[in-house]
């Protein structure tokens, strides 16, 4: 592994201002991905209930999703 030895590393995209906050963008992406996950979990539960094949793994998936949503909401405040 070589180091740069104090040399300047060029910016990947010089038009991006790294001093401004990206928090709003990251929050929007987190909400979108979580919403998509909730849709897929709901579809999985509907499909499993139609076949009467709901198992402990499905309930753990719901617990994990609810826990993640609580975590996401907790960072709001």
C-alpha positions as CSV (number, residue, x, y, z in Angstrom):
1,X,0.0,0.0,0.0
2,X,1.5,3.3,-1.0
3,X,0.7,6.7,0.5
4,X,0.4,9.9,-1.4
5,X,3.3,11.3,0.6
6,X,1.6,14.7,1.2
7,X,0.8,15.2,-2.5
8,X,-2.5,16.7,-3.3
9,X,-5.2,14.3,-4.3
10,X,-7.5,15.7,-7.0
11,X,-11.2,16.1,-6.2
12,X,-13.4,13.6,-7.9
13,X,-15.9,16.3,-9.0
14,X,-14.6,19.8,-8.5
15,X,-18.1,21.3,-9.0
16,X,-19.3,19.7,-5.7
17,X,-19.1,21.9,-2.7
18,X,-18.1,19.5,0.2
19,X,-18.7,22.2,2.8
20,X,-22.5,22.3,2.3
21,X,-24.6,19.8,4.2
22,X,-26.0,16.7,2.3
23,X,-28.3,15.8,5.3
24,X,-31.6,16.6,3.5
25,X,-30.6,14.5,0.5
26,X,-29.5,11.6,2.6
27,X,-32.7,11.8,4.7
28,X,-34.9,11.7,1.5
29,X,-33.0,8.7,0.2
30,X,-33.4,6.9,3.6
31,X,-37.1,7.6,3.5
32,X,-37.5,6.4,0.0
33,X,-35.6,3.2,0.5
34,X,-37.4,2.5,3.8
35,X,-40.8,3.0,2.1
36,X,-39.8,0.6,-0.7
37,X,-38.7,-1.9,1.9
38,X,-42.0,-1.6,3.7
39,X,-43.9,-2.2,0.4
40,X,-41.9,-5.4,-0.2
41,X,-42.4,-6.6,3.3
42,X,-46.2,-6.0,3.0
43,X,-46.3,-7.8,-0.3
44,X,-44.4,-10.7,1.2
45,X,-46.8,-10.9,4.1
46,X,-49.8,-10.9,1.8
47,X,-48.3,-13.6,-0.4
48,X,-47.5,-15.7,2.7
49,X,-50.9,-15.3,4.3
50,X,-52.6,-16.4,1.1
51,X,-50.7,-19.7,1.2
52,X,-51.1,-20.0,5.0
53,X,-47.3,-20.1,5.2
54,X,-46.4,-17.3,7.6
55,X,-43.5,-18.3,9.8
56,X,-41.3,-16.9,12.5
57,X,-38.9,-15.4,9.9
58,X,-41.7,-13.3,8.5
59,X,-42.5,-11.9,12.0
60,X,-38.8,-11.2,12.6
61,X,-38.7,-9.3,9.3
62,X,-41.6,-7.2,10.6
63,X,-39.9,-6.6,13.9
64,X,-36.7,-5.5,12.1
65,X,-38.6,-3.2,9.8
66,X,-40.4,-1.5,12.6
67,X,-37.2,-1.2,14.6
68,X,-35.5,0.4,11.6
69,X,-38.4,2.8,11.1
70,X,-38.2,3.8,14.8
71,X,-34.4,4.3,14.4
72,X,-35.0,6.5,11.4
73,X,-37.7,8.6,13.2
74,X,-35.4,8.8,16.2
75,X,-32.8,10.7,14.2
76,X,-35.4,13.3,13.3
77,X,-35.5,14.8,16.7
